[in-house]
């Protein structure tokens, strides 16, 4: 079982929620002048999502590599006994 709190997942959810609230707030505050800022906000949201996905992938692959190394070392230890 994994950790009880997945910090990257929480960060992803929070960043998307903040982004959507900001997009709506910009429309309310600036009207039609908000379009470029809304586009910028969307781009920042997408960059954050891709960054978080890459970090998760890196951590998952690093964990798999550790498990593989341990399994290989255990197998080598059993054959030398």
Chimera marker file (.cmm) of the C-alpha trace (Angstrom):
<marker_set name="trace">
<marker id="1" x="0.000" y="0.000" z="0.000" r="1" g="1" b="0" radius="0.5"/>
<marker id="2" x="1.234" y="3.512" z="-0.750" r="1" g="1" b="0" radius="0.5"/>
<marker id="3" x="1.531" y="6.549" z="1.409" r="1" g="1" b="0" radius="0.5"/>
<marker id="4" x="-1.640" y="7.857" z="2.968" r="1" g="1" b="0" radius="0.5"/>
<marker id="5" x="-0.966" y="11.287" z="1.434" r="1" g="1" b="0" radius="0.5"/>
<marker id="6" x="0.185" y="11.667" z="-2.155" r="1" g="1" b="0" radius="0.5"/>
<marker id="7" x="1.675" y="15.160" z="-2.138" r="1" g="1" b="0" radius="0.5"/>
<marker id="8" x="2.028" y="15.373" z="-5.907" r="1" g="1" b="0" radius="0.5"/>
<marker id="9" x="-1.613" y="14.448" z="-6.434" r="1" g="1" b="0" radius="0.5"/>
<marker id="10" x="-2.675" y="17.075" z="-3.904" r="1" g="1" b="0" radius="0.5"/>
<marker id="11" x="-0.457" y="19.634" z="-5.652" r="1" g="1" b="0" radius="0.5"/>
<marker id="12" x="-1.966" y="18.755" z="-9.029" r="1" g="1" b="0" radius="0.5"/>
<marker id="13" x="-5.526" y="19.099" z="-7.756" r="1" g="1" b="0" radius="0.5"/>
<marker id="14" x="-4.770" y="22.360" z="-5.971" r="1" g="1" b="0" radius="0.5"/>
<marker id="15" x="-3.002" y="23.918" z="-8.964" r="1" g="1" b="0" radius="0.5"/>
<marker id="16" x="-5.864" y="23.043" z="-11.310" r="1" g="1" b="0" radius="0.5"/>
<marker id="17" x="-8.487" y="24.319" z="-8.871" r="1" g="1" b="0" radius="0.5"/>
<marker id="18" x="-6.619" y="27.586" z="-8.352" r="1" g="1" b="0" radius="0.5"/>
<marker id="19" x="-6.211" y="27.969" z="-12.101" r="1" g="1" b="0" radius="0.5"/>
<marker id="20" x="-9.906" y="27.503" z="-12.825" r="1" g="1" b="0" radius="0.5"/>
<marker id="21" x="-10.905" y="29.900" z="-10.055" r="1" g="1" b="0" radius="0.5"/>
<marker id="22" x="-8.423" y="32.440" z="-11.410" r="1" g="1" b="0" radius="0.5"/>
<marker id="23" x="-9.790" y="32.095" z="-14.947" r="1" g="1" b="0" radius="0.5"/>
<marker id="24" x="-13.322" y="32.752" z="-13.718" r="1" g="1" b="0" radius="0.5"/>
<marker id="25" x="-12.195" y="35.603" z="-11.461" r="1" g="1" b="0" radius="0.5"/>
<marker id="26" x="-10.293" y="37.260" z="-14.312" r="1" g="1" b="0" radius="0.5"/>
<marker id="27" x="-13.436" y="37.188" z="-16.446" r="1" g="1" b="0" radius="0.5"/>
<marker id="28" x="-15.373" y="38.785" z="-13.600" r="1" g="1" b="0" radius="0.5"/>
<marker id="29" x="-12.790" y="41.484" z="-12.889" r="1" g="1" b="0" radius="0.5"/>
<marker id="30" x="-11.564" y="42.352" z="-16.364" r="1" g="1" b="0" radius="0.5"/>
<marker id="31" x="-14.382" y="41.354" z="-18.714" r="1" g="1" b="0" radius="0.5"/>
<marker id="32" x="-13.186" y="40.958" z="-22.310" r="1" g="1" b="0" radius="0.5"/>
<marker id="33" x="-9.727" y="42.265" z="-21.401" r="1" g="1" b="0" radius="0.5"/>
<marker id="34" x="-9.175" y="39.050" z="-19.458" r="1" g="1" b="0" radius="0.5"/>
<marker id="35" x="-8.665" y="36.860" z="-22.545" r="1" g="1" b="0" radius="0.5"/>
<marker id="36" x="-4.847" y="37.083" z="-22.730" r="1" g="1" b="0" radius="0.5"/>
<marker id="37" x="-4.539" y="36.554" z="-18.976" r="1" g="1" b="0" radius="0.5"/>
<marker id="38" x="-6.890" y="33.597" z="-19.107" r="1" g="1" b="0" radius="0.5"/>
<marker id="39" x="-4.784" y="32.073" z="-21.876" r="1" g="1" b="0" radius="0.5"/>
<marker id="40" x="-1.643" y="32.640" z="-19.844" r="1" g="1" b="0" radius="0.5"/>
<marker id="41" x="-3.287" y="31.029" z="-16.822" r="1" g="1" b="0" radius="0.5"/>
<marker id="42" x="-4.280" y="28.016" z="-18.917" r="1" g="1" b="0" radius="0.5"/>
<marker id="43" x="-0.727" y="27.636" z="-20.235" r="1" g="1" b="0" radius="0.5"/>
<marker id="44" x="0.661" y="27.790" z="-16.680" r="1" g="1" b="0" radius="0.5"/>
<marker id="45" x="-1.886" y="25.149" z="-15.611" r="1" g="1" b="0" radius="0.5"/>
<marker id="46" x="-0.821" y="22.854" z="-18.461" r="1" g="1" b="0" radius="0.5"/>
<marker id="47" x="2.870" y="23.331" z="-17.717" r="1" g="1" b="0" radius="0.5"/>
<marker id="48" x="2.232" y="22.507" z="-14.051" r="1" g="1" b="0" radius="0.5"/>
<marker id="49" x="0.287" y="19.384" z="-15.007" r="1" g="1" b="0" radius="0.5"/>
<marker id="50" x="3.036" y="18.157" z="-17.336" r="1" g="1" b="0" radius="0.5"/>
<marker id="51" x="5.729" y="18.893" z="-14.749" r="1" g="1" b="0" radius="0.5"/>
<marker id="52" x="3.833" y="16.985" z="-12.053" r="1" g="1" b="0" radius="0.5"/>
<marker id="53" x="3.261" y="14.057" z="-14.419" r="1" g="1" b="0" radius="0.5"/>
<marker id="54" x="6.976" y="13.905" z="-15.249" r="1" g="1" b="0" radius="0.5"/>
<marker id="55" x="7.964" y="14.021" z="-11.581" r="1" g="1" b="0" radius="0.5"/>
<marker id="56" x="5.510" y="11.199" z="-10.811" r="1" g="1" b="0" radius="0.5"/>
<marker id="57" x="6.895" y="9.139" z="-13.707" r="1" g="1" b="0" radius="0.5"/>
<marker id="58" x="10.474" y="9.752" z="-12.565" r="1" g="1" b="0" radius="0.5"/>
<marker id="59" x="9.669" y="8.718" z="-8.990" r="1" g="1" b="0" radius="0.5"/>
<marker id="60" x="7.773" y="5.623" z="-10.138" r="1" g="1" b="0" radius="0.5"/>
<marker id="61" x="10.627" y="4.526" z="-12.403" r="1" g="1" b="0" radius="0.5"/>
<marker id="62" x="13.181" y="5.172" z="-9.661" r="1" g="1" b="0" radius="0.5"/>
<marker id="63" x="11.136" y="3.027" z="-7.256" r="1" g="1" b="0" radius="0.5"/>
<marker id="64" x="10.840" y="0.220" z="-9.837" r="1" g="1" b="0" radius="0.5"/>
<marker id="65" x="14.601" y="0.328" z="-10.361" r="1" g="1" b="0" radius="0.5"/>
<marker id="66" x="15.200" y="0.026" z="-6.611" r="1" g="1" b="0" radius="0.5"/>
<marker id="67" x="12.853" y="-2.965" z="-6.375" r="1" g="1" b="0" radius="0.5"/>
<marker id="68" x="14.540" y="-4.605" z="-9.369" r="1" g="1" b="0" radius="0.5"/>
<marker id="69" x="18.003" y="-4.070" z="-7.859" r="1" g="1" b="0" radius="0.5"/>
<marker id="70" x="16.901" y="-5.529" z="-4.512" r="1" g="1" b="0" radius="0.5"/>
<marker id="71" x="15.348" y="-8.529" z="-6.215" r="1" g="1" b="0" radius="0.5"/>
<marker id="72" x="18.479" y="-9.107" z="-8.266" r="1" g="1" b="0" radius="0.5"/>
<marker id="73" x="20.720" y="-8.794" z="-5.194" r="1" g="1" b="0" radius="0.5"/>
<marker id="74" x="18.513" y="-11.221" z="-3.270" r="1" g="1" b="0" radius="0.5"/>
<marker id="75" x="18.671" y="-13.707" z="-6.138" r="1" g="1" b="0" radius="0.5"/>
<marker id="76" x="22.474" y="-13.400" z="-6.273" r="1" g="1" b="0" radius="0.5"/>
<marker id="77" x="22.695" y="-13.896" z="-2.497" r="1" g="1" b="0" radius="0.5"/>
<marker id="78" x="20.576" y="-17.072" z="-2.719" r="1" g="1" b="0" radius="0.5"/>
<marker id="79" x="22.747" y="-18.550" z="-5.468" r="1" g="1" b="0" radius="0.5"/>
<marker id="80" x="25.976" y="-17.897" z="-3.531" r="1" g="1" b="0" radius="0.5"/>
<marker id="81" x="24.659" y="-19.528" z="-0.321" r="1" g="1" b="0" radius="0.5"/>
<link id1="1" id2="2" r="1" g="1" b="0" radius="0.2"/>
<link id1="2" id2="3" r="1" g="1" b="0" radius="0.2"/>
<link id1="3" id2="4" r="1" g="1" b="0" radius="0.2"/>
<link id1="4" id2="5" r="1" g="1" b="0" radius="0.2"/>
<link id1="5" id2="6" r="1" g="1" b="0" radius="0.2"/>
<link id1="6" id2="7" r="1" g="1" b="0" radius="0.2"/>
<link id1="7" id2="8" r="1" g="1" b="0" radius="0.2"/>
<link id1="8" id2="9" r="1" g="1" b="0" radius="0.2"/>
<link id1="9" id2="10" r="1" g="1" b="0" radius="0.2"/>
<link id1="10" id2="11" r="1" g="1" b="0" radius="0.2"/>
<link id1="11" id2="12" r="1" g="1" b="0" radius="0.2"/>
<link id1="12" id2="13" r="1" g="1" b="0" radius="0.2"/>
<link id1="13" id2="14" r="1" g="1" b="0" radius="0.2"/>
<link id1="14" id2="15" r="1" g="1" b="0" radius="0.2"/>
<link id1="15" id2="16" r="1" g="1" b="0" radius="0.2"/>
<link id1="16" id2="17" r="1" g="1" b="0" radius="0.2"/>
<link id1="17" id2="18" r="1" g="1" b="0" radius="0.2"/>
<link id1="18" id2="19" r="1" g="1" b="0" radius="0.2"/>
<link id1="19" id2="20" r="1" g="1" b="0" radius="0.2"/>
<link id1="20" id2="21" r="1" g="1" b="0" radius="0.2"/>
<link id1="21" id2="22" r="1" g="1" b="0" radius="0.2"/>
<link id1="22" id2="23" r="1" g="1" b="0" radius="0.2"/>
<link id1="23" id2="24" r="1" g="1" b="0" radius="0.2"/>
<link id1="24" id2="25" r="1" g="1" b="0" radius="0.2"/>
<link id1="25" id2="26" r="1" g="1" b="0" radius="0.2"/>
<link id1="26" id2="27" r="1" g="1" b="0" radius="0.2"/>
<link id1="27" id2="28" r="1" g="1" b="0" radius="0.2"/>
<link id1="28" id2="29" r="1" g="1" b="0" radius="0.2"/>
<link id1="29" id2="30" r="1" g="1" b="0" radius="0.2"/>
<link id1="30" id2="31" r="1" g="1" b="0" radius="0.2"/>
<link id1="31" id2="32" r="1" g="1" b="0" radius="0.2"/>
<link id1="32" id2="33" r="1" g="1" b="0" radius="0.2"/>
<link id1="33" id2="34" r="1" g="1" b="0" radius="0.2"/>
<link id1="34" id2="35" r="1" g="1" b="0" radius="0.2"/>
<link id1="35" id2="36" r="1" g="1" b="0" radius="0.2"/>
<link id1="36" id2="37" r="1" g="1" b="0" radius="0.2"/>
<link id1="37" id2="38" r="1" g="1" b="0" radius="0.2"/>
<link id1="38" id2="39" r="1" g="1" b="0" radius="0.2"/>
<link id1="39" id2="40" r="1" g="1" b="0" radius="0.2"/>
<link id1="40" id2="41" r="1" g="1" b="0" radius="0.2"/>
<link id1="41" id2="42" r="1" g="1" b="0" radius="0.2"/>
<link id1="42" id2="43" r="1" g="1" b="0" radius="0.2"/>
<link id1="43" id2="44" r="1" g="1" b="0" radius="0.2"/>
<link id1="44" id2="45" r="1" g="1" b="0" radius="0.2"/>
<link id1="45" id2="46" r="1" g="1" b="0" radius="0.2"/>
<link id1="46" id2="47" r="1" g="1" b="0" radius="0.2"/>
<link id1="47" id2="48" r="1" g="1" b="0" radius="0.2"/>
<link id1="48" id2="49" r="1" g="1" b="0" radius="0.2"/>
<link id1="49" id2="50" r="1" g="1" b="0" radius="0.2"/>
<link id1="50" id2="51" r="1" g="1" b="0" radius="0.2"/>
<link id1="51" id2="52" r="1" g="1" b="0" radius="0.2"/>
<link id1="52" id2="53" r="1" g="1" b="0" radius="0.2"/>
<link id1="53" id2="54" r="1" g="1" b="0" radius="0.2"/>
<link id1="54" id2="55" r="1" g="1" b="0" radius="0.2"/>
<link id1="55" id2="56" r="1" g="1" b="0" radius="0.2"/>
<link id1="56" id2="57" r="1" g="1" b="0" radius="0.2"/>
<link id1="57" id2="58" r="1" g="1" b="0" radius="0.2"/>
<link id1="58" id2="59" r="1" g="1" b="0" radius="0.2"/>
<link id1="59" id2="60" r="1" g="1" b="0" radius="0.2"/>
<link id1="60" id2="61" r="1" g="1" b="0" radius="0.2"/>
<link id1="61" id2="62" r="1" g="1" b="0" radius="0.2"/>
<link id1="62" id2="63" r="1" g="1" b="0" radius="0.2"/>
<link id1="63" id2="64" r="1" g="1" b="0" radius="0.2"/>
<link id1="64" id2="65" r="1" g="1" b="0" radius="0.2"/>
<link id1="65" id2="66" r="1" g="1" b="0" radius="0.2"/>
<link id1="66" id2="67" r="1" g="1" b="0" radius="0.2"/>
<link id1="67" id2="68" r="1" g="1" b="0" radius="0.2"/>
<link id1="68" id2="69" r="1" g="1" b="0" radius="0.2"/>
<link id1="69" id2="70" r="1" g="1" b="0" radius="0.2"/>
<link id1="70" id2="71" r="1" g="1" b="0" radius="0.2"/>
<link id1="71" id2="72" r="1" g="1" b="0" radius="0.2"/>
<link id1="72" id2="73" r="1" g="1" b="0" radius="0.2"/>
<link id1="73" id2="74" r="1" g="1" b="0" radius="0.2"/>
<link id1="74" id2="75" r="1" g="1" b="0" radius="0.2"/>
<link id1="75" id2="76" r="1" g="1" b="0" radius="0.2"/>
<link id1="76" id2="77" r="1" g="1" b="0" radius="0.2"/>
<link id1="77" id2="78" r="1" g="1" b="0" radius="0.2"/>
<link id1="78" id2="79" r="1" g="1" b="0" radius="0.2"/>
<link id1="79" id2="80" r="1" g="1" b="0" radius="0.2"/>
<link id1="80" id2="81" r="1" g="1" b="0" radius="0.2"/>
</marker_set>
